[in-house]
Amino acid sequence: MVTTDGGTGDGTTGLLVTLYQELRRRGVSNYAEVAAGLGLAPEEYERCRAELLSLGLIVPTTSRHATAADLRNADWRPEEGAVASVHPEIALLRILNRERARLREHLAEADQAYSTLETLAGAFLQPGSLSGSEIAVEAITDYRRIQQALEDIVDVTQEASCSMYPTGPARQVPERIFERDARQLSQGIRLRAAYRVQDAVRPEAAAVIKRRAELGVEVRIAPELPMTMVLVDQQYALVPLHPDEPGRGAILARGPLLVGSFLSLYEHCWHTATPYGDDVAPERGGDGLSEQQRAALQMLADGMKDEKIARNLGVSLRTVSRMLSELMQELGASSRFEAGVRAVRLGWLD
């Protein structure tokens, strides 16, 4: 309406301001008389009146106070055309209060809708709804339904997603994979993906794997993987109905108790796999290991604790810790378990 320098934005706004100023000067007046005095055309008359009423800057009234008798008379009506001007600050506060009330109504409606959806969806859509002892299993044979189930569990991911693909990313659309990865990574979700060595060298699959790694997905490569698997937040698992024939359908499992079993298998495969891009074959091939180092590695690969390794070797715990740290660095391993596994895979141990 009025610009900051006191001017008007356009002719219509200027006319509205002039009309309102005259109404403010009079306090209570006949709108038609004021509009006629300013020479408003019929269309301007209605437009300005409608806008002033909608902004709460004028309200219908009477030129005199209604008496008690007037109010008791069912036939009494306010004087036609009489309006009272309202101070802009009061009008603004009324609008704010009206919008606040409307917002409360919308929030109440949204809350009711959410409660209804939550009731209807039950345990299926809520990642944390199943208790530790509850499980749910659904067999799906339609490929489109499998893809929808995958999209559904990906959409509700909150913390982490793990996947492995023994057959590579052949049936997946690369652009959709990258878009989904970027969206989840931007939300702080940890993504891990394991592929076979064969896929890491096939041009098309290798390009997908490389791009995912560049986006920030943690990728590892393994000689073999047991089955296709997608795990979400320790709550959802999508695995083949028949692992030997993955095209025949899938199982959607829900509940931390059941999904935890799949996650244990995944973690084993993950720790025995090689981080994507790593040079995993050290030059000396383990030939330079001392008998003590080889024995320590063998016990580590067997799952022994540092304390037991120290007792078996007859050395201090500090010596074992230093020795294993050096071997981990030599193997390029990020954990002691991974060091033992890599030593076996690289032929350092019998």
Residue frames relative to the residue before (quaternion, step in Angstrom):
aa qw qx qy qz dx dy dz
M 1.0000 0.0000 0.0000 0.0000 0.00 0.00 0.00
V 0.8150 0.0120 0.0127 0.5793 3.62 -0.04 -1.24
T 0.3904 -0.7208 0.5183 0.2437 3.58 -0.88 0.90
T 0.6925 -0.5132 0.3160 0.3965 3.57 -1.28 0.33
D 0.6935 0.4583 -0.2907 0.4738 3.59 1.13 -0.47
G 0.6336 -0.5636 0.3249 0.4188 3.55 1.28 0.24
G 0.5728 0.5766 -0.3896 0.4332 3.57 1.27 -0.13
T 0.4738 -0.6484 0.5066 0.3137 3.55 -1.27 -0.24
G 0.5550 -0.6417 0.4233 0.3178 3.51 -1.15 0.71
D 0.7883 -0.0900 0.0728 0.6043 3.62 1.01 -0.72
G 0.7417 -0.4346 0.2767 0.4294 3.57 -1.35 0.09
T 0.6570 0.5172 -0.3146 0.4493 3.56 0.97 -0.87
T 0.6595 0.4999 -0.3039 0.4720 3.57 0.95 -0.88
G 0.6415 0.5298 -0.3232 0.4510 3.55 0.99 -0.84
L 0.6449 0.5164 -0.3094 0.4708 3.55 1.03 -0.81
L 0.6357 0.5326 -0.3188 0.4589 3.56 1.03 -0.83
V 0.6551 0.5083 -0.3058 0.4679 3.56 0.96 -0.91
T 0.6514 0.5188 -0.3140 0.4561 3.58 0.93 -0.90
L 0.6526 0.5163 -0.3035 0.4642 3.56 0.97 -0.89
Y 0.6761 0.4900 -0.2967 0.4634 3.57 0.90 -0.93
Q 0.6353 0.5323 -0.3402 0.4442 3.59 0.96 -0.79
E 0.6546 0.5006 -0.3108 0.4736 3.58 1.00 -0.79
L 0.6428 0.5086 -0.3177 0.4767 3.58 1.02 -0.79
R 0.6331 0.5212 -0.3274 0.4695 3.60 1.05 -0.77
R 0.6391 0.5374 -0.3278 0.4419 3.57 0.99 -0.83
R 0.7269 0.4341 -0.2410 0.4745 3.58 0.97 -0.82
G 0.3873 -0.7260 0.4839 0.2980 3.59 1.14 -0.56
V 0.7570 -0.1254 0.1384 0.6262 3.55 0.31 -1.34
S 0.1644 0.7946 -0.5613 0.1626 3.56 -0.74 1.02
N 0.5403 -0.5765 0.4888 0.3699 3.50 -1.33 0.06
Y 0.4362 -0.7341 0.4545 0.2534 3.55 -0.50 1.20
A 0.6509 0.5338 -0.3277 0.4290 3.57 0.90 -0.88
E 0.6544 0.5140 -0.3176 0.4548 3.58 0.99 -0.84
V 0.6573 0.4998 -0.3161 0.4672 3.58 0.94 -0.89
A 0.6650 0.5061 -0.3100 0.4533 3.57 0.91 -0.91
A 0.6493 0.5075 -0.3193 0.4678 3.57 0.99 -0.78
G 0.6399 0.5380 -0.3264 0.4412 3.56 1.02 -0.78
L 0.7024 0.4314 -0.2574 0.5042 3.57 1.15 -0.59
G 0.4854 -0.7055 0.4086 0.3158 3.57 1.29 0.04
L 0.2641 0.7841 -0.5239 0.2025 3.62 1.06 0.69
A 0.4265 -0.6620 0.5571 0.2635 3.54 -1.06 0.85
P 0.6880 -0.5038 0.3175 0.4147 3.62 -1.16 0.50
E 0.6848 0.4738 -0.3057 0.4617 3.59 0.88 -0.87
E 0.6345 0.5124 -0.3260 0.4781 3.59 1.10 -0.71
Y 0.5934 0.5846 -0.3466 0.4313 3.57 1.08 -0.81
E 0.7262 0.4350 -0.2481 0.4709 3.62 0.77 -1.05
R 0.6558 0.5256 -0.3221 0.4358 3.57 0.94 -0.86
C 0.6817 0.4820 -0.2882 0.4690 3.58 0.89 -0.93
R 0.6421 0.5233 -0.3283 0.4540 3.59 0.98 -0.82
A 0.6628 0.5119 -0.3042 0.4541 3.58 0.93 -0.93
E 0.6824 0.4862 -0.2973 0.4578 3.58 0.93 -0.86
L 0.6512 0.5061 -0.3227 0.4644 3.61 0.94 -0.80
L 0.6452 0.5073 -0.3169 0.4754 3.58 1.05 -0.75
S 0.6734 0.5007 -0.3059 0.4496 3.61 0.92 -0.89
L 0.6840 0.4613 -0.2781 0.4919 3.58 1.13 -0.65
G 0.4532 -0.7061 0.4371 0.3241 3.57 1.27 -0.17
L 0.4356 0.7149 -0.4473 0.3149 3.60 1.23 0.38
I 0.7571 0.1322 -0.1416 0.6239 3.57 1.30 -0.19
V 0.1007 -0.7734 0.6213 0.0756 3.58 -1.20 0.53
P 0.5346 -0.6117 0.4591 0.3595 3.61 -1.03 0.68
T 0.0728 0.7916 -0.6013 0.0806 3.58 -0.99 0.78
T 0.4444 -0.6299 0.5286 0.3552 3.58 -1.24 -0.52
S 0.5707 -0.6054 0.4256 0.3559 3.54 -1.19 0.47
R 0.7552 0.1958 -0.1608 0.6045 3.60 1.29 -0.19
H 0.6113 -0.5481 0.4140 0.3931 3.58 -1.20 0.40
A 0.4390 -0.6755 0.5234 0.2774 3.54 -0.99 0.87
T 0.3710 -0.7197 0.5427 0.2236 3.55 -1.01 0.85
A 0.6772 -0.4646 0.3635 0.4398 3.58 -1.28 0.22
A 0.6311 0.5373 -0.3281 0.4533 3.56 1.04 -0.79
D 0.6144 0.5488 -0.3427 0.4515 3.57 1.04 -0.82
L 0.6993 0.4926 -0.2720 0.4409 3.56 0.85 -1.04
R 0.6711 0.4836 -0.3011 0.4744 3.59 1.15 -0.63
N 0.6124 0.5593 -0.3400 0.4432 3.56 1.26 -0.41
A 0.3839 -0.7549 0.4877 0.2117 3.60 -0.50 1.21
D 0.6807 0.4888 -0.2932 0.4602 3.60 1.13 -0.51
W 0.5222 0.6564 -0.4212 0.3451 3.60 1.23 -0.20
R 0.0391 -0.7830 0.6207 0.0010 3.58 -1.03 0.81
P 0.5739 -0.5682 0.4401 0.3925 3.60 -1.11 0.55
E 0.6193 -0.5603 0.4034 0.3738 3.53 -1.20 0.60
E 0.5086 -0.6733 0.4521 0.2890 3.56 -0.84 1.01
G 0.8441 0.1942 -0.1514 0.4762 3.57 -0.86 0.99
A 0.5549 0.6030 -0.4135 0.3967 3.59 1.17 -0.19
V 0.0148 0.7940 -0.6060 0.0457 3.56 -0.91 0.98
A 0.2488 -0.7244 0.6191 0.1734 3.51 -1.29 0.50
S 0.3785 -0.7180 0.5316 0.2420 3.57 -0.90 0.86
V 0.2482 -0.7592 0.5909 0.1133 3.53 -1.16 0.72
H 0.5280 -0.6287 0.4631 0.3338 3.58 -1.01 0.82
P 0.5798 -0.6243 0.3879 0.3515 3.64 -0.90 0.85
E 0.6412 0.5318 -0.3362 0.4393 3.60 0.98 -0.78
I 0.6475 0.5062 -0.3115 0.4770 3.57 1.01 -0.83
A 0.6473 0.5240 -0.3164 0.4541 3.56 0.96 -0.88
L 0.6475 0.5213 -0.3134 0.4591 3.56 1.00 -0.86
L 0.6590 0.5079 -0.3101 0.4600 3.58 0.91 -0.90
R 0.6363 0.5228 -0.3291 0.4621 3.57 1.03 -0.75
I 0.6408 0.5165 -0.3208 0.4687 3.57 1.00 -0.83
L 0.6504 0.5193 -0.3136 0.4570 3.57 0.94 -0.90
N 0.6609 0.5030 -0.3054 0.4658 3.57 0.94 -0.87
R 0.6445 0.5201 -0.3150 0.4635 3.55 1.03 -0.82
E 0.6800 0.4781 -0.2892 0.4747 3.58 0.95 -0.89
R 0.6072 0.5484 -0.3503 0.4559 3.57 1.10 -0.70
A 0.6553 0.5014 -0.3072 0.4742 3.58 0.97 -0.86
R 0.6476 0.5150 -0.3165 0.4639 3.55 1.02 -0.83
L 0.6349 0.5267 -0.3231 0.4638 3.59 1.04 -0.80
R 0.6256 0.5315 -0.3408 0.4583 3.57 1.00 -0.80
E 0.6371 0.5253 -0.3253 0.4609 3.56 1.01 -0.80
H 0.6577 0.5061 -0.3081 0.4652 3.58 0.95 -0.91
L 0.6515 0.5119 -0.3176 0.4611 3.59 0.97 -0.84
A 0.6399 0.5161 -0.3225 0.4691 3.56 1.01 -0.81
E 0.6514 0.5051 -0.3134 0.4716 3.59 1.00 -0.82
A 0.6531 0.5105 -0.3147 0.4624 3.58 0.98 -0.86
D 0.6439 0.5216 -0.3168 0.4614 3.56 1.00 -0.84
Q 0.6500 0.5080 -0.3106 0.4722 3.56 1.01 -0.80
A 0.6449 0.5176 -0.3171 0.4645 3.57 1.01 -0.84
Y 0.6442 0.5206 -0.3202 0.4599 3.58 0.99 -0.86
S 0.6529 0.5155 -0.3137 0.4578 3.58 0.94 -0.88
T 0.6489 0.5173 -0.3143 0.4610 3.55 1.01 -0.82
L 0.6593 0.5017 -0.3031 0.4709 3.58 0.95 -0.91
E 0.6399 0.5331 -0.3224 0.4499 3.56 0.97 -0.87
T 0.6584 0.5033 -0.3048 0.4694 3.56 1.00 -0.82
L 0.6878 0.4852 -0.2839 0.4593 3.57 0.91 -0.93
A 0.6891 0.4851 -0.2841 0.4573 3.57 0.95 -0.91
G 0.1859 -0.8141 0.5283 0.1535 3.55 1.10 -0.70
A 0.8313 -0.2166 0.1647 0.4847 3.50 -1.03 -0.79
F 0.5722 0.6688 -0.3808 0.2834 3.58 1.08 -0.61
L 0.7865 0.3529 -0.1814 0.4732 3.57 0.85 -0.96
Q 0.6576 0.5114 -0.3216 0.4500 3.59 1.19 -0.26
P 0.4226 -0.7467 0.4467 0.2535 3.62 -0.40 1.20
G 0.7857 0.3290 -0.1842 0.4904 3.60 0.91 -0.74
S 0.4227 0.7603 -0.4309 0.2401 3.57 1.20 0.20
L 0.6779 0.4641 -0.3103 0.4784 3.60 1.07 -0.59
S 0.4076 -0.7057 0.5193 0.2570 3.55 -0.90 0.90
G 0.7296 -0.4589 0.2886 0.4169 3.55 -1.28 0.25
S 0.7329 0.4214 -0.2420 0.4761 3.60 1.08 -0.58
E 0.6274 0.5517 -0.3362 0.4347 3.60 1.23 -0.14
I 0.0224 -0.7815 0.6234 0.0089 3.56 -1.06 0.76
A 0.0730 -0.7659 0.6362 0.0575 3.54 -1.26 0.44
V 0.0812 -0.8035 0.5897 -0.0032 3.57 -0.92 0.94
E 0.0291 -0.7874 0.6156 -0.0123 3.56 -0.96 0.94
A 0.2483 -0.7563 0.5894 0.1379 3.57 -0.83 1.01
I 0.0684 -0.8027 0.5923 -0.0108 3.56 -0.81 1.07
T 0.1295 -0.8206 0.5542 0.0522 3.58 -0.75 1.02
D 0.6204 0.5325 -0.3479 0.4587 3.60 1.20 -0.37
Y 0.4773 -0.7079 0.4391 0.2797 3.58 -0.68 1.12
R 0.6476 0.5174 -0.3297 0.4520 3.60 0.97 -0.80
R 0.6442 0.5116 -0.3174 0.4716 3.56 1.05 -0.75
I 0.6109 0.5399 -0.3460 0.4643 3.59 1.08 -0.68
Q 0.6593 0.5037 -0.3056 0.4672 3.56 0.94 -0.89
Q 0.6474 0.5077 -0.3189 0.4705 3.58 1.02 -0.77
A 0.6295 0.5259 -0.3328 0.4651 3.58 1.01 -0.80
L 0.6325 0.5264 -0.3262 0.4652 3.57 1.04 -0.79
E 0.6595 0.4981 -0.3078 0.4713 3.57 0.91 -0.91
D 0.6409 0.5489 -0.3260 0.4263 3.58 0.99 -0.85
I 0.7248 0.4274 -0.2691 0.4685 3.59 0.75 -0.98
V 0.5979 0.5475 -0.3642 0.4584 3.59 1.14 -0.57
D 0.6577 0.5372 -0.3094 0.4278 3.58 0.98 -0.86
V 0.7377 0.3928 -0.2404 0.4937 3.61 1.09 -0.58
T 0.3567 0.7358 -0.5004 0.2844 3.60 1.25 0.24
Q 0.1405 -0.8120 0.5638 0.0550 3.56 -0.90 0.95
E 0.8252 0.2044 -0.0829 0.5200 3.59 0.99 -0.75
A 0.8281 -0.1106 0.1378 0.5320 3.60 0.63 -1.05
S 0.0931 -0.7635 0.6373 0.0475 3.52 -1.26 0.63
C 0.0830 -0.7901 0.6072 0.0142 3.57 -0.88 1.01
S 0.0389 0.8088 -0.5851 0.0445 3.58 -0.97 0.78
M 0.0422 -0.7645 0.6404 0.0613 3.54 -1.25 0.48
Y 0.1359 -0.8105 0.5697 0.0096 3.53 -1.03 0.90
P 0.2029 -0.8088 0.5411 0.1089 3.64 -0.03 1.24
T 0.7287 0.3948 -0.2357 0.5075 3.59 1.14 -0.57
G 0.5488 -0.6311 0.3902 0.3850 3.58 1.27 0.19
P 0.6326 -0.5608 0.3883 0.3668 3.59 -1.33 0.03
A 0.1818 0.8550 -0.4778 0.0879 3.58 1.19 0.53
R 0.7750 0.3666 -0.1962 0.4758 3.62 0.83 -0.96
Q 0.6026 0.5670 -0.3604 0.4307 3.60 1.22 0.07
V 0.4301 -0.6806 0.5300 0.2663 3.56 -1.09 0.73
P 0.4650 -0.7261 0.4220 0.2801 3.63 -0.45 1.15
E 0.6616 0.5224 -0.3271 0.4271 3.60 0.85 -0.92
R 0.6498 0.5043 -0.3158 0.4730 3.59 1.02 -0.77
I 0.6169 0.5379 -0.3431 0.4609 3.58 1.04 -0.76
F 0.6972 0.4823 -0.2826 0.4489 3.58 0.81 -1.02
E 0.6474 0.5184 -0.3214 0.4570 3.58 0.99 -0.85
R 0.6601 0.5010 -0.3003 0.4723 3.56 0.99 -0.87
D 0.6340 0.5316 -0.3269 0.4567 3.59 0.98 -0.85
A 0.6779 0.5007 -0.2981 0.4482 3.58 0.82 -1.02
R 0.6547 0.5184 -0.3158 0.4504 3.58 0.96 -0.87
Q 0.7031 0.4653 -0.2779 0.4604 3.58 0.85 -0.94
L 0.6426 0.5208 -0.3255 0.4581 3.58 0.98 -0.80
S 0.6401 0.5266 -0.3258 0.4547 3.60 1.04 -0.74
Q 0.6709 0.4770 -0.2817 0.4929 3.57 1.26 -0.44
G 0.5582 -0.6348 0.3748 0.3809 3.57 1.30 0.12
I 0.4369 0.6911 -0.4649 0.3396 3.60 1.20 0.37
R 0.3672 -0.7212 0.5429 0.2242 3.57 -0.94 0.89
L 0.0970 -0.8011 0.5902 0.0199 3.58 -0.79 1.04
R 0.0065 -0.7793 0.6265 -0.0107 3.55 -0.94 0.96
A 0.0027 -0.7959 0.6047 -0.0298 3.58 -1.01 0.83
A 0.1348 -0.7853 0.6015 0.0577 3.57 -0.96 0.92
Y 0.0585 -0.7869 0.6142 -0.0044 3.55 -1.01 0.95
R 0.5361 -0.6084 0.4691 0.3500 3.56 -1.25 0.33
V 0.6550 -0.5148 0.3861 0.3962 3.55 -1.30 0.48
Q 0.6213 0.5691 -0.3475 0.4115 3.59 0.97 -0.83
D 0.6788 0.4903 -0.2932 0.4613 3.58 1.01 -0.80
A 0.6228 0.5667 -0.3386 0.4199 3.57 1.09 -0.64
V 0.7302 0.3872 -0.2371 0.5105 3.59 1.22 -0.35
R 0.5514 0.5714 -0.4168 0.4424 3.62 1.21 -0.13
P 0.5558 -0.6757 0.3539 0.3306 3.64 -0.58 1.09
E 0.7146 0.4534 -0.2816 0.4522 3.61 0.69 -1.03
A 0.6883 0.4612 -0.2811 0.4843 3.56 0.87 -0.97
A 0.6354 0.5455 -0.3326 0.4338 3.58 0.98 -0.81
A 0.6280 0.5383 -0.3339 0.4521 3.58 1.07 -0.74
V 0.6462 0.5060 -0.3174 0.4749 3.59 1.02 -0.79
I 0.6597 0.5108 -0.3060 0.4586 3.56 0.90 -0.96
K 0.6594 0.5157 -0.3105 0.4503 3.58 0.91 -0.88
R 0.6696 0.5027 -0.3028 0.4553 3.57 0.91 -0.92
R 0.6351 0.5202 -0.3351 0.4623 3.59 0.97 -0.79
A 0.6509 0.5090 -0.3171 0.4654 3.58 0.96 -0.83
E 0.6449 0.5243 -0.3186 0.4557 3.58 1.01 -0.79
L 0.6478 0.5250 -0.3166 0.4522 3.58 1.08 -0.70
G 0.6290 -0.5433 0.3418 0.4386 3.57 1.18 -0.51
V 0.4479 0.6617 -0.4732 0.3710 3.59 1.26 0.14
E 0.3844 -0.6894 0.5598 0.2523 3.59 -1.00 0.83
V 0.0365 -0.8240 0.5639 -0.0409 3.57 -0.47 1.21
R 0.0218 -0.7771 0.6288 0.0132 3.55 -1.07 0.83
I 0.2945 -0.7514 0.5748 0.1350 3.51 -1.25 0.67
A 0.0559 -0.8050 0.5906 -0.0084 3.57 -0.90 0.97
P 0.5862 -0.5783 0.4219 0.3795 3.60 -1.12 0.54
E 0.7946 -0.0147 0.0362 0.6058 3.56 1.03 -0.85
L 0.1258 -0.7598 0.6324 0.0831 3.57 -1.23 0.56
P 0.5209 -0.7050 0.3848 0.2889 3.61 -0.83 0.92
M 0.8045 -0.1299 0.1340 0.5638 3.59 0.92 -0.83
T 0.5765 -0.5249 0.4778 0.4048 3.54 -1.29 0.24
M 0.0897 0.8090 -0.5688 0.1178 3.58 -0.84 0.93
V 0.0121 -0.7554 0.6552 0.0053 3.55 -1.07 0.84
L 0.0439 -0.8037 0.5929 -0.0254 3.59 -0.68 1.12
V 0.0834 -0.8066 0.5850 0.0091 3.57 -0.92 0.91
D 0.8801 -0.1032 0.0528 0.4604 3.56 -0.84 1.09
Q 0.5532 -0.6173 0.3907 0.4003 3.61 1.11 0.57
Q 0.6053 0.5567 -0.3469 0.4510 3.58 1.23 0.46
Y 0.7980 0.1869 -0.0790 0.5674 3.59 1.06 -0.70
A 0.0096 -0.7679 0.6405 0.0099 3.54 -1.14 0.72
L 0.0944 -0.7615 0.6396 0.0456 3.55 -0.96 0.94
V 0.0991 0.8023 -0.5705 0.1449 3.57 -0.41 1.27
P 0.6326 -0.5557 0.3673 0.3951 3.62 -1.17 0.43
L 0.5158 -0.6143 0.5029 0.3220 3.55 -1.16 0.66
H 0.7582 0.0816 -0.0396 0.6457 3.56 1.15 -0.79
P 0.3638 -0.7784 0.4609 0.2221 3.63 -0.15 1.24
D 0.6726 0.4912 -0.3055 0.4614 3.61 1.04 -0.68
E 0.7680 0.1939 -0.1178 0.5989 3.57 1.25 -0.42
P 0.1389 -0.8568 0.4908 0.0753 3.60 0.43 1.19
G 0.6225 0.5750 -0.3452 0.4034 3.60 1.13 -0.46
R 0.6036 0.6067 -0.3488 0.3821 3.60 1.24 -0.24
G 0.7694 -0.3019 0.1879 0.5306 3.60 1.19 -0.06
A 0.2980 -0.7489 0.5686 0.1644 3.52 -1.35 0.06
I 0.3117 -0.6992 0.6079 0.2107 3.51 -1.36 0.33
L 0.1620 -0.7448 0.6398 0.0982 3.56 -0.92 0.96
A 0.0639 -0.8094 0.5835 -0.0153 3.56 -0.43 1.26
R 0.0773 -0.7925 0.6046 0.0202 3.55 -1.04 0.82
G 0.6427 0.5027 -0.3990 0.4184 3.53 -1.12 0.73
P 0.5184 -0.6941 0.4066 0.2901 3.60 -0.77 1.02
L 0.6043 0.5769 -0.3732 0.4035 3.61 1.04 -0.64
L 0.7249 0.4116 -0.2362 0.4993 3.57 0.85 -0.97
V 0.6676 0.5041 -0.3051 0.4550 3.58 0.89 -0.93
G 0.5874 0.5904 -0.3650 0.4161 3.58 1.12 -0.62
S 0.6188 0.5373 -0.3462 0.4566 3.60 1.08 -0.66
F 0.6552 0.4887 -0.3084 0.4867 3.58 0.96 -0.82
L 0.6405 0.5348 -0.3286 0.4424 3.56 1.02 -0.81
S 0.6139 0.5398 -0.3535 0.4548 3.62 1.03 -0.70
L 0.6447 0.5023 -0.3141 0.4831 3.58 0.99 -0.82
Y 0.6457 0.5234 -0.3237 0.4520 3.57 0.96 -0.86
E 0.6625 0.5134 -0.3146 0.4455 3.58 0.88 -0.93
H 0.6190 0.5308 -0.3476 0.4628 3.60 1.03 -0.73
C 0.6749 0.4820 -0.2935 0.4755 3.58 0.88 -0.93
W 0.6355 0.5502 -0.3220 0.4356 3.57 1.03 -0.84
H 0.7230 0.4501 -0.2534 0.4588 3.58 0.84 -0.96
T 0.6760 0.4496 -0.3067 0.4968 3.59 1.18 -0.34
A 0.5922 0.5608 -0.3668 0.4476 3.59 1.27 -0.08
T 0.4689 -0.6751 0.5077 0.2584 3.54 -1.33 0.32
P 0.5024 -0.6408 0.4775 0.3299 3.61 -0.86 0.87
Y 0.5451 -0.6451 0.4317 0.3167 3.56 -0.91 0.94
G 0.8070 0.2715 -0.2138 0.4788 3.55 -0.89 1.01
D 0.5487 0.6213 -0.4047 0.3861 3.58 1.25 -0.20
D 0.3638 -0.6491 0.6109 0.2706 3.53 -1.28 0.51
V 0.1394 -0.8720 0.4676 0.0393 3.54 -0.14 1.27
A 0.6935 0.4483 -0.2945 0.4809 3.61 1.17 -0.07
P 0.2596 -0.7786 0.5517 0.1483 3.61 -0.14 1.21
E 0.6473 -0.5899 0.3348 0.3478 3.52 -1.10 0.82
R 0.7580 0.4329 -0.2580 0.4142 3.59 0.70 -1.01
G 0.3649 -0.7890 0.4540 0.1954 3.61 1.26 -0.04
G 0.6601 -0.5393 0.3114 0.4200 3.61 1.13 0.46
D 0.4543 0.7067 -0.4538 0.2970 3.62 1.22 -0.08
G 0.7091 0.4795 -0.2708 0.4403 3.58 1.09 -0.64
L 0.4297 0.7091 -0.4680 0.3059 3.62 1.22 0.15
S 0.4138 -0.6672 0.5569 0.2712 3.51 -1.11 0.74
E 0.6587 -0.4948 0.3688 0.4305 3.58 -1.23 0.29
Q 0.6418 0.5296 -0.3212 0.4522 3.55 1.04 -0.81
Q 0.6614 0.4994 -0.3055 0.4689 3.61 0.95 -0.85
R 0.6532 0.5125 -0.3153 0.4597 3.56 0.98 -0.87
A 0.6518 0.5094 -0.3146 0.4654 3.57 1.01 -0.83
A 0.6426 0.5218 -0.3205 0.4605 3.58 1.01 -0.82
L 0.6526 0.5100 -0.3106 0.4665 3.57 0.99 -0.84
Q 0.6441 0.5270 -0.3246 0.4495 3.56 0.98 -0.85
M 0.6710 0.4811 -0.2976 0.4792 3.59 0.94 -0.84
L 0.6160 0.5379 -0.3410 0.4636 3.56 1.09 -0.72
A 0.6636 0.5025 -0.2959 0.4686 3.58 0.97 -0.90
D 0.6585 0.4973 -0.2997 0.4788 3.56 1.19 -0.59
G 0.5697 -0.6440 0.3561 0.3660 3.58 1.29 0.02
M 0.3939 0.7296 -0.4818 0.2835 3.60 1.18 0.31
K 0.4856 -0.6357 0.5198 0.2998 3.55 -1.22 0.58
D 0.6640 -0.5220 0.3602 0.3960 3.55 -1.24 0.49
E 0.6337 0.5534 -0.3374 0.4222 3.59 0.98 -0.84
K 0.6828 0.4763 -0.2890 0.4726 3.60 0.93 -0.88
I 0.6070 0.5405 -0.3520 0.4642 3.59 1.08 -0.74
A 0.6492 0.5208 -0.3142 0.4567 3.59 0.96 -0.89
R 0.6621 0.4997 -0.3116 0.4635 3.59 0.94 -0.85
N 0.6713 0.5046 -0.3017 0.4514 3.58 0.92 -0.90
L 0.7180 0.4219 -0.2495 0.4942 3.59 1.04 -0.74
G 0.3916 -0.7369 0.4676 0.2915 3.57 1.24 -0.31
V 0.5659 0.5557 -0.4013 0.4581 3.57 1.09 0.74
S 0.6307 -0.5396 0.3928 0.3958 3.56 -1.30 0.18
L 0.6357 -0.5245 0.4097 0.3911 3.52 -1.29 0.40
R 0.6164 0.5503 -0.3441 0.4459 3.59 1.05 -0.74
T 0.6437 0.5235 -0.3232 0.4551 3.59 1.00 -0.83
V 0.6509 0.5082 -0.3151 0.4677 3.56 0.98 -0.87
S 0.6473 0.5258 -0.3246 0.4462 3.60 0.92 -0.86
R 0.6675 0.4911 -0.3053 0.4690 3.57 0.95 -0.88
M 0.6505 0.5313 -0.3096 0.4457 3.57 0.97 -0.90
L 0.6948 0.4706 -0.2802 0.4661 3.56 0.90 -0.94
S 0.6050 0.5481 -0.3542 0.4563 3.59 1.09 -0.65
E 0.6554 0.5044 -0.3090 0.4696 3.58 0.99 -0.83
L 0.6609 0.5008 -0.3058 0.4679 3.58 1.00 -0.84
M 0.6159 0.5393 -0.3432 0.4605 3.59 1.04 -0.74
Q 0.6557 0.5038 -0.3120 0.4678 3.57 0.96 -0.87
E 0.6463 0.5293 -0.3124 0.4522 3.55 1.01 -0.85
L 0.7245 0.4304 -0.2281 0.4876 3.55 1.04 -0.85
G 0.3962 -0.7208 0.4798 0.3054 3.60 1.22 -0.30
A 0.4139 0.7170 -0.4551 0.3279 3.57 1.18 0.66
S 0.3792 -0.7369 0.5197 0.2078 3.56 -1.12 0.72
S 0.7720 0.1680 -0.1278 0.5995 3.60 1.29 -0.11
R 0.6197 -0.5598 0.3937 0.3841 3.57 -1.21 0.41
F 0.6071 0.5421 -0.3516 0.4625 3.56 1.05 -0.70
E 0.6653 0.5004 -0.3001 0.4657 3.57 0.94 -0.93
A 0.6125 0.5511 -0.3511 0.4448 3.61 1.05 -0.70
G 0.6607 0.5042 -0.3088 0.4624 3.58 0.94 -0.86
V 0.6587 0.5111 -0.3046 0.4606 3.55 0.97 -0.88
R 0.6700 0.4978 -0.3054 0.4582 3.59 0.90 -0.90
A 0.6218 0.5495 -0.3479 0.4363 3.58 1.00 -0.78
V 0.6474 0.5015 -0.3131 0.4810 3.57 1.05 -0.80
R 0.6846 0.5009 -0.2927 0.4414 3.57 0.84 -0.97
L 0.7186 0.4439 -0.2540 0.4711 3.58 1.04 -0.75
G 0.5356 -0.6622 0.3910 0.3489 3.57 1.28 0.07
W 0.3734 0.7347 -0.4883 0.2871 3.58 1.17 0.40
L 0.7581 0.2836 -0.1494 0.5679 3.55 1.25 -0.57
D 0.5348 -0.6275 0.4630 0.3255 3.56 -1.13 0.59
